[in-house]
Amino acid sequence: MKLDLYKLISKSDLVRISVKKEFRNYVKDELKDKFGTLKQASKELKISFVTFQNWWLGRRGPLLKDWLNLCKELDISEDKCFKNIESFYSNNQRYSIMFSRFKGFDEKLLAEGIGLYIAEGVTSKNSNEISLSNTDFGVLKFYIKWLEHCFDIDKNELNIYVYSHDENFNKNDLIEKWSKKLDVSRINGVYHYKKSTKECGLIVCSKSILRYLLDELIIEAKVFIKKDKRLVHAYLRGILAGEGHVYIDKNRPIRYVEFGLKNKDEIEFIIGLLNILGINFSKTEKLNFTNIVICCKENLEKLINNGSFGSNEERTLKLIKAYNSYKK
Protein backbone atom coordinates (compact mmCIF):
# COMPACT_ATOMS: atom_id res chain seq x y z
CA MET A 1 0.00 0.00 0.00
CA LYS A 2 1.36 3.40 -0.99
CA LEU A 3 0.33 6.65 0.73
CA ASP A 4 0.89 10.33 -0.07
CA LEU A 5 2.57 11.54 3.13
CA TYR A 6 2.51 15.19 2.09
CA LYS A 7 -1.27 15.08 1.70
CA LEU A 8 -1.56 13.43 5.08
CA ILE A 9 0.60 15.89 6.96
CA SER A 10 -1.04 18.85 5.22
CA LYS A 11 -4.14 18.11 7.35
CA SER A 12 -2.24 19.11 10.48
CA ASP A 13 -2.51 22.65 11.86
CA LEU A 14 0.98 22.47 13.38
CA VAL A 15 3.31 21.89 10.43
CA ARG A 16 5.44 24.61 8.84
CA ILE A 17 7.49 24.35 5.67
CA SER A 18 10.56 25.89 4.11
CA VAL A 19 9.81 26.79 0.49
CA LYS A 20 12.36 26.96 -2.32
CA LYS A 21 13.37 30.60 -2.90
CA GLU A 22 12.58 30.60 -6.62
CA PHE A 23 9.06 29.32 -5.96
CA ARG A 24 8.52 31.84 -3.14
CA ASN A 25 9.35 34.64 -5.53
CA TYR A 26 7.07 33.16 -8.18
CA VAL A 27 4.13 33.09 -5.73
CA LYS A 28 4.93 36.65 -4.62
CA ASP A 29 4.83 37.86 -8.24
CA GLU A 30 1.52 36.06 -8.79
CA LEU A 31 0.06 37.82 -5.75
CA LYS A 32 1.17 41.21 -7.08
CA ASP A 33 -0.38 40.45 -10.47
CA LYS A 34 -3.69 39.52 -8.89
CA PHE A 35 -3.97 42.05 -6.05
CA GLY A 36 -1.69 44.90 -7.15
CA THR A 37 0.48 44.99 -4.02
CA LEU A 38 1.46 42.57 -1.27
CA LYS A 39 -0.22 44.82 1.29
CA GLN A 40 -3.49 44.59 -0.60
CA ALA A 41 -3.03 40.82 -0.94
CA SER A 42 -2.49 40.45 2.81
CA LYS A 43 -5.61 42.52 3.44
CA GLU A 44 -7.77 40.55 0.99
CA LEU A 45 -6.48 37.19 2.21
CA LYS A 46 -6.62 38.23 5.89
CA ILE A 47 -2.98 37.38 6.49
CA SER A 48 -0.78 39.72 8.52
CA PHE A 49 1.59 41.74 6.33
CA VAL A 50 4.41 41.02 8.80
CA THR A 51 3.70 37.31 8.31
CA PHE A 52 3.82 37.86 4.55
CA GLN A 53 7.17 39.59 4.84
CA ASN A 54 8.58 36.74 6.90
CA TRP A 55 7.48 34.27 4.22
CA TRP A 56 9.09 36.09 1.32
CA LEU A 57 12.33 36.80 3.19
CA GLY A 58 12.55 33.21 4.41
CA ARG A 59 12.66 34.27 8.06
CA ARG A 60 9.83 31.95 9.01
CA GLY A 61 8.07 29.47 6.79
CA PRO A 62 4.30 29.37 6.42
CA LEU A 63 2.04 26.78 7.92
CA LEU A 64 1.61 24.15 5.23
CA LYS A 65 -2.17 24.50 5.39
CA ASP A 66 -1.99 28.28 4.88
CA TRP A 67 0.49 27.95 2.02
CA LEU A 68 -1.70 25.46 0.17
CA ASN A 69 -4.75 27.71 0.61
CA LEU A 70 -2.77 30.69 -0.70
CA CYS A 71 -1.59 28.78 -3.76
CA LYS A 72 -5.12 27.52 -4.39
CA GLU A 73 -6.26 31.17 -4.46
CA LEU A 74 -3.71 31.71 -7.24
CA ASP A 75 -4.71 28.55 -9.15
CA ILE A 76 -1.33 26.96 -8.40
CA SER A 77 -1.64 23.20 -8.15
CA GLU A 78 -1.10 21.31 -4.94
CA ASP A 79 1.36 19.08 -6.76
CA LYS A 80 3.49 22.10 -7.70
CA CYS A 81 3.44 23.28 -4.09
CA PHE A 82 4.60 19.91 -2.83
CA LYS A 83 7.44 19.75 -5.37
CA ASN A 84 8.82 23.04 -4.05
CA ILE A 85 8.98 22.13 -0.37
CA GLU A 86 12.54 22.12 0.99
CA SER A 87 11.76 20.79 4.46
CA PHE A 88 9.18 20.46 7.24
CA TYR A 89 9.43 21.82 10.76
CA SER A 90 7.23 22.79 13.69
CA ASN A 91 6.78 25.76 15.98
CA ASN A 92 8.45 24.09 18.93
CA GLN A 93 11.56 22.75 17.17
CA ARG A 94 14.30 24.62 15.37
CA TYR A 95 15.57 21.78 13.23
CA SER A 96 13.75 20.63 10.10
CA ILE A 97 13.41 17.29 8.37
CA MET A 98 12.61 16.08 4.90
CA PHE A 99 11.05 12.84 3.72
CA SER A 100 9.75 11.37 0.49
CA ARG A 101 6.25 12.28 -0.57
CA PHE A 102 5.12 8.74 -1.40
CA LYS A 103 5.81 5.71 0.77
CA GLY A 104 4.87 2.07 0.54
CA PHE A 105 3.71 0.39 3.74
CA ASP A 106 3.44 -3.18 4.91
CA GLU A 107 -0.25 -2.99 5.84
CA LYS A 108 -0.20 -5.63 8.58
CA LEU A 109 2.93 -4.20 10.21
CA LEU A 110 1.43 -0.71 10.07
CA ALA A 111 -1.89 -1.84 11.59
CA GLU A 112 -0.32 -3.90 14.39
CA GLY A 113 2.09 -1.10 15.27
CA ILE A 114 -0.71 1.46 15.43
CA GLY A 115 -2.66 -0.86 17.72
CA LEU A 116 0.37 -1.22 20.00
CA TYR A 117 0.97 2.54 20.01
CA ILE A 118 -2.70 3.28 20.82
CA ALA A 119 -2.59 0.80 23.70
CA GLU A 120 0.80 1.55 25.21
CA GLY A 121 2.17 4.74 23.67
CA VAL A 122 1.92 8.34 24.88
CA THR A 123 -0.96 9.56 22.70
CA SER A 124 -1.76 12.81 24.50
CA LYS A 125 -2.15 15.80 22.19
CA ASN A 126 0.15 17.69 24.55
CA SER A 127 3.04 15.42 23.58
CA ASN A 128 5.22 16.20 20.56
CA GLU A 129 7.04 12.86 20.64
CA ILE A 130 6.37 9.30 19.57
CA SER A 131 7.09 7.36 22.74
CA LEU A 132 6.23 4.02 24.29
CA SER A 133 7.27 2.15 27.43
CA ASN A 134 7.03 -1.56 28.20
CA THR A 135 8.71 -4.29 30.21
CA ASP A 136 8.72 -6.87 27.41
CA PHE A 137 11.74 -6.94 25.08
CA GLY A 138 9.70 -8.49 22.26
CA VAL A 139 7.20 -5.63 22.37
CA LEU A 140 9.94 -2.99 22.42
CA LYS A 141 11.84 -4.62 19.53
CA PHE A 142 8.63 -4.74 17.49
CA TYR A 143 8.02 -1.06 18.27
CA ILE A 144 11.50 -0.16 17.01
CA LYS A 145 10.91 -2.21 13.85
CA TRP A 146 7.61 -0.38 13.31
CA LEU A 147 9.26 3.05 13.71
CA GLU A 148 11.99 2.07 11.25
CA HIS A 149 9.41 0.89 8.71
CA CYS A 150 6.97 3.79 8.99
CA PHE A 151 9.37 6.71 9.29
CA ASP A 152 12.73 5.42 7.96
CA ILE A 153 14.23 6.10 11.39
CA ASP A 154 17.71 4.91 12.32
CA LYS A 155 17.12 3.00 15.55
CA ASN A 156 20.45 4.21 16.92
CA GLU A 157 19.14 7.78 16.82
CA LEU A 158 16.20 6.97 19.11
CA ASN A 159 16.34 8.01 22.75
CA ILE A 160 16.16 4.90 24.92
CA TYR A 161 15.87 4.93 28.71
CA VAL A 162 15.83 2.06 31.20
CA TYR A 163 13.99 2.20 34.53
CA SER A 164 14.92 -0.28 37.25
CA HIS A 165 12.73 -1.38 40.14
CA ASP A 166 15.91 -2.08 42.12
CA GLU A 167 17.46 1.05 43.58
CA ASN A 168 20.80 -0.77 43.84
CA PHE A 169 21.03 -1.41 40.11
CA ASN A 170 24.37 -1.61 38.29
CA LYS A 171 24.21 1.02 35.55
CA ASN A 172 26.84 -0.53 33.26
CA ASP A 173 25.28 -4.00 33.52
CA LEU A 174 21.84 -2.68 32.60
CA ILE A 175 23.21 -0.67 29.67
CA GLU A 176 24.99 -3.75 28.32
CA LYS A 177 21.95 -5.99 28.84
CA TRP A 178 19.42 -3.66 27.24
CA SER A 179 21.72 -2.70 24.35
CA LYS A 180 22.10 -6.37 23.43
CA LYS A 181 18.43 -7.24 23.92
CA LEU A 182 17.23 -4.34 21.78
CA ASP A 183 20.17 -4.53 19.36
CA VAL A 184 20.99 -0.82 19.66
CA SER A 185 24.31 0.98 20.03
CA ARG A 186 23.40 3.16 23.00
CA ILE A 187 21.15 3.63 26.02
CA ASN A 188 20.56 7.29 26.89
CA GLY A 189 19.97 6.85 30.60
CA VAL A 190 19.27 4.41 33.44
CA TYR A 191 17.11 5.42 36.41
CA HIS A 192 15.44 3.99 39.48
CA TYR A 193 11.65 3.89 39.41
CA LYS A 194 10.23 2.70 42.72
CA LYS A 195 6.67 2.20 41.44
CA SER A 196 7.77 -0.46 38.94
CA THR A 197 8.00 -4.18 39.79
CA LYS A 198 10.12 -4.96 36.71
CA GLU A 199 12.74 -3.32 34.58
CA CYS A 200 11.07 -1.12 31.98
CA GLY A 201 12.24 0.45 28.74
CA LEU A 202 11.10 3.79 27.32
CA ILE A 203 11.74 4.45 23.63
CA VAL A 204 11.32 7.99 22.32
CA CYS A 205 11.36 9.47 18.82
CA SER A 206 11.62 13.19 19.56
CA LYS A 207 10.90 14.53 16.06
CA SER A 208 7.59 16.35 16.45
CA ILE A 209 6.93 16.49 12.69
CA LEU A 210 6.82 12.68 12.64
CA ARG A 211 4.41 12.74 15.58
CA TYR A 212 2.10 15.05 13.64
CA LEU A 213 2.40 12.76 10.63
CA LEU A 214 1.57 9.73 12.79
CA ASP A 215 -1.56 11.43 14.16
CA GLU A 216 -2.87 11.82 10.60
CA LEU A 217 -1.64 8.36 9.58
CA ILE A 218 -3.66 6.76 12.38
CA ILE A 219 -6.85 8.46 11.16
CA GLU A 220 -6.18 7.33 7.59
CA ALA A 221 -5.23 3.78 8.59
CA LYS A 222 -8.40 3.19 10.60
CA VAL A 223 -10.47 3.69 7.45
CA PHE A 224 -8.91 0.73 5.66
CA ILE A 225 -8.24 -1.42 8.74
CA LYS A 226 -11.94 -2.04 9.33
CA LYS A 227 -12.38 -3.05 5.68
CA ASP A 228 -9.88 -5.91 5.80
CA LYS A 229 -10.05 -8.77 8.33
CA ARG A 230 -6.29 -9.33 8.07
CA LEU A 231 -5.73 -5.81 9.30
CA VAL A 232 -8.44 -6.13 11.96
CA HIS A 233 -6.50 -9.12 13.32
CA ALA A 234 -3.22 -7.16 13.17
CA TYR A 235 -4.64 -4.11 14.95
CA LEU A 236 -6.06 -6.24 17.77
CA ARG A 237 -2.73 -8.04 18.15
CA GLY A 238 -1.13 -4.67 18.79
CA ILE A 239 -3.80 -3.64 21.30
CA LEU A 240 -3.46 -6.89 23.23
CA ALA A 241 0.36 -6.85 23.15
CA GLY A 242 0.32 -3.45 24.81
CA GLU A 243 -2.69 -3.50 27.08
CA GLY A 244 -4.08 -7.04 27.28
CA HIS A 245 -3.84 -9.41 30.25
CA VAL A 246 -4.71 -13.07 30.73
CA TYR A 247 -6.38 -14.18 33.94
CA ILE A 248 -6.56 -17.77 35.17
CA ASP A 249 -8.49 -18.42 38.38
CA LYS A 250 -6.90 -21.43 40.07
CA ASN A 251 -9.89 -22.03 42.33
CA ARG A 252 -12.66 -21.59 39.79
CA PRO A 253 -13.05 -22.60 36.13
CA ILE A 254 -12.68 -19.01 34.93
CA ARG A 255 -10.30 -17.97 32.14
CA TYR A 256 -10.47 -14.64 30.37
CA VAL A 257 -8.59 -11.88 28.55
CA GLU A 258 -9.04 -8.30 29.67
CA PHE A 259 -7.87 -4.94 28.41
CA GLY A 260 -8.94 -1.37 28.99
CA LEU A 261 -8.52 2.14 27.63
CA LYS A 262 -9.56 5.66 28.60
CA ASN A 263 -10.33 6.86 25.09
CA LYS A 264 -14.04 6.25 24.45
CA ASP A 265 -13.75 6.64 20.68
CA GLU A 266 -10.97 4.08 20.59
CA ILE A 267 -13.01 1.61 22.66
CA GLU A 268 -15.92 1.97 20.22
CA PHE A 269 -13.56 1.37 17.29
CA ILE A 270 -12.21 -1.79 18.94
CA ILE A 271 -15.71 -3.02 19.73
CA GLY A 272 -16.52 -2.67 16.03
CA LEU A 273 -13.46 -4.78 15.17
CA LEU A 274 -14.42 -7.48 17.69
CA ASN A 275 -17.89 -7.60 16.14
CA ILE A 276 -16.37 -8.01 12.66
CA LEU A 277 -14.46 -11.08 13.92
CA GLY A 278 -17.46 -12.47 15.80
CA ILE A 279 -15.68 -12.34 19.16
CA ASN A 280 -18.09 -11.96 22.07
CA PHE A 281 -17.14 -9.73 24.99
CA SER A 282 -18.48 -7.82 27.98
CA LYS A 283 -17.85 -4.16 28.75
CA THR A 284 -17.58 -2.46 32.13
CA GLU A 285 -17.07 1.21 32.96
CA LYS A 286 -14.67 2.24 35.72
CA LEU A 287 -14.61 6.00 36.23
CA ASN A 288 -12.93 7.33 33.06
CA PHE A 289 -11.80 3.86 32.03
CA THR A 290 -13.53 1.16 29.99
CA ASN A 291 -12.66 -2.53 30.39
CA ILE A 292 -13.28 -5.17 27.75
CA VAL A 293 -13.44 -8.82 28.94
CA ILE A 294 -13.28 -11.77 26.54
CA CYS A 295 -14.04 -15.21 27.94
CA CYS A 296 -15.37 -18.65 26.84
CA LYS A 297 -13.21 -21.20 25.11
CA GLU A 298 -14.48 -20.43 21.61
CA ASN A 299 -13.57 -16.75 21.93
CA LEU A 300 -10.12 -17.49 23.34
CA GLU A 301 -9.59 -19.85 20.42
CA LYS A 302 -10.38 -17.02 18.00
CA LEU A 303 -7.79 -14.83 19.73
CA ILE A 304 -5.18 -17.58 19.46
CA ASN A 305 -5.95 -18.05 15.76
CA ASN A 306 -5.66 -14.28 15.40
CA GLY A 307 -2.07 -14.37 16.63
CA SER A 308 -2.96 -13.72 20.26
CA PHE A 309 -0.77 -11.04 21.81
CA GLY A 310 1.45 -10.50 18.79
CA SER A 311 4.94 -9.44 19.85
CA ASN A 312 4.25 -10.20 23.54
CA GLU A 313 5.30 -13.86 23.63
CA GLU A 314 4.90 -14.26 27.41
CA ARG A 315 1.22 -13.30 27.30
CA THR A 316 0.63 -15.42 24.19
CA LEU A 317 1.93 -18.50 25.99
CA LYS A 318 -0.25 -17.69 29.00
CA LEU A 319 -3.31 -17.41 26.74
CA ILE A 320 -2.57 -20.81 25.19
CA LYS A 321 -2.23 -22.25 28.71
CA ALA A 322 -5.57 -20.69 29.67
CA TYR A 323 -7.22 -22.11 26.57
CA ASN A 324 -5.84 -25.61 27.14
CA SER A 325 -7.06 -25.65 30.75
CA TYR A 326 -10.39 -23.88 30.15
CA LYS A 327 -13.63 -25.44 31.33
CA LYS A 328 -16.99 -23.98 30.47
Residue pairs with C-beta under 8 A, 6 or more apart in sequence:
1 104
1 105
1 107
1 110
1 224
2 102
2 103
2 104
2 105
3 102
3 103
3 105
3 217
3 220
4 101
4 102
5 99
5 100
5 101
5 102
5 103
5 213
6 82
6 85
6 101
7 78
8 213
8 216
8 217
8 220
9 15
9 64
9 88
9 209
9 212
9 213
9 216
10 64
10 65
10 68
11 65
11 216
12 64
12 65
12 212
12 213
12 215
12 216
13 63
13 65
14 63
14 90
14 91
14 208
14 212
15 63
15 64
15 65
15 88
15 89
15 90
15 209
15 212
16 60
16 61
16 62
16 63
16 64
16 88
16 89
16 90
16 91
17 61
17 62
17 63
17 64
17 67
17 85
17 86
17 87
17 88
17 89
18 58
18 61
18 85
18 86
18 87
18 88
18 89
18 96
19 27
19 55
19 61
19 62
19 67
19 84
19 85
19 86
20 84
20 85
20 86
21 58
22 84
23 80
23 84
24 55
24 56
24 58
25 56
27 70
27 71
27 74
27 76
28 38
28 56
30 74
30 76
31 38
31 41
31 74
32 38
32 41
34 41
34 73
34 74
35 41
35 44
38 49
38 52
38 56
39 49
41 47
41 52
42 48
42 49
42 51
42 52
43 49
45 70
45 73
47 66
47 70
51 60
51 62
53 59
54 60
55 61
55 62
61 89
62 70
64 85
64 88
67 81
68 78
68 81
71 77
71 78
71 80
71 81
72 78
82 101
85 98
86 96
86 98
87 96
87 97
87 98
88 96
88 97
88 98
88 99
88 209
89 95
89 96
89 97
89 209
90 128
90 208
90 209
90 212
92 128
92 208
93 128
93 207
93 208
93 209
96 209
97 207
97 209
97 210
99 151
99 152
105 149
105 150
106 149
107 224
107 228
107 230
107 231
107 234
108 230
108 231
108 234
109 145
109 146
109 149
109 234
110 146
110 149
110 150
110 217
110 221
111 221
111 225
111 231
111 234
111 235
111 238
112 142
112 146
112 234
112 235
112 237
112 238
112 241
112 310
112 311
113 142
113 143
113 146
113 147
113 149
113 150
113 238
114 217
114 218
114 221
114 225
114 235
114 238
115 234
115 235
115 236
115 237
115 238
115 239
115 241
115 242
116 132
116 139
116 142
116 143
116 146
116 238
116 239
116 241
116 242
116 310
116 311
117 123
117 130
117 132
117 143
117 146
117 214
117 218
117 238
117 242
118 218
118 238
118 239
118 242
118 261
118 263
118 266
119 238
119 239
119 240
119 241
119 242
119 243
119 244
119 259
119 261
120 132
120 133
120 134
120 139
120 241
120 242
120 243
121 130
121 131
121 132
121 242
122 129
122 131
122 132
123 263
127 211
128 206
128 208
128 211
129 204
129 205
129 206
129 208
129 211
130 147
130 204
130 205
130 207
130 210
130 211
130 214
131 202
131 203
131 204
131 205
132 140
132 143
132 202
132 203
132 242
133 163
133 200
133 201
133 202
133 203
134 140
134 143
134 200
134 201
134 242
135 196
135 198
135 199
135 200
135 201
136 241
136 311
136 312
136 313
136 314
137 181
137 182
137 201
138 311
138 312
138 313
138 314
139 241
139 242
139 311
139 312
140 182
140 201
140 203
141 181
141 182
141 183
141 311
142 241
142 310
142 311
143 203
143 311
144 155
144 158
144 182
144 184
144 203
147 153
147 155
147 158
147 203
147 205
148 154
148 155
150 214
150 217
151 205
151 210
151 213
151 214
153 205
153 210
155 183
155 184
156 184
156 185
156 186
158 184
158 203
158 204
158 205
159 188
159 203
159 204
159 205
159 206
160 178
160 182
160 184
160 186
160 187
160 188
160 201
160 202
160 203
160 204
161 187
161 188
161 189
161 190
161 191
161 201
161 202
161 204
162 174
162 175
162 178
162 187
162 189
162 190
162 191
162 199
162 200
162 201
162 202
163 190
163 191
163 192
163 193
163 196
163 199
163 200
163 201
163 202
164 174
164 190
164 191
164 192
164 193
164 196
164 199
165 192
165 193
165 194
165 196
165 197
165 198
165 199
166 192
167 192
167 194
169 190
169 192
171 190
174 187
174 190
174 199
175 187
175 190
178 187
178 199
178 201
179 185
179 186
179 187
182 201
193 200
205 211
222 269
224 231
225 231
225 232
225 234
225 235
225 273
226 232
226 269
226 272
226 273
226 276
229 276
229 277
232 273
232 276
232 277
233 277
233 306
233 307
234 307
234 310
235 273
236 270
236 273
236 274
236 277
236 306
237 306
237 307
237 308
237 309
237 310
237 311
238 310
239 259
239 270
240 257
240 259
240 303
240 308
240 309
240 310
240 312
240 315
241 309
241 310
241 311
241 312
241 315
242 312
243 259
243 260
243 261
244 257
244 258
244 259
244 309
244 312
244 315
245 257
245 258
245 259
245 315
246 255
246 256
246 257
246 315
246 318
246 319
246 322
247 254
247 255
247 256
247 257
247 258
247 322
248 254
248 255
248 318
248 321
248 322
248 325
249 255
253 326
253 327
253 328
254 295
255 295
255 297
255 300
255 322
255 323
255 325
255 326
256 293
256 294
256 295
256 300
256 322
257 293
257 294
257 295
257 300
257 303
257 319
257 322
258 291
258 292
258 293
258 294
259 291
259 292
260 286
260 289
260 290
260 291
260 292
261 267
261 270
261 289
261 290
262 288
262 289
262 290
264 290
267 283
267 290
267 292
270 292
271 281
271 283
271 292
274 281
274 292
274 294
277 302
277 306
278 302
279 294
279 299
279 302
279 303
280 294
280 296
280 299
281 292
281 293
281 294
281 299
282 292
282 293
282 295
283 290
283 291
283 292
283 293
284 290
284 291
284 293
285 291
294 300
294 303
296 328
297 323
297 326
297 328
300 319
300 322
300 323
300 326
301 323
303 319
304 319
304 320
304 323
308 315
308 316
308 319
308 320
309 315
309 316
309 319
310 316
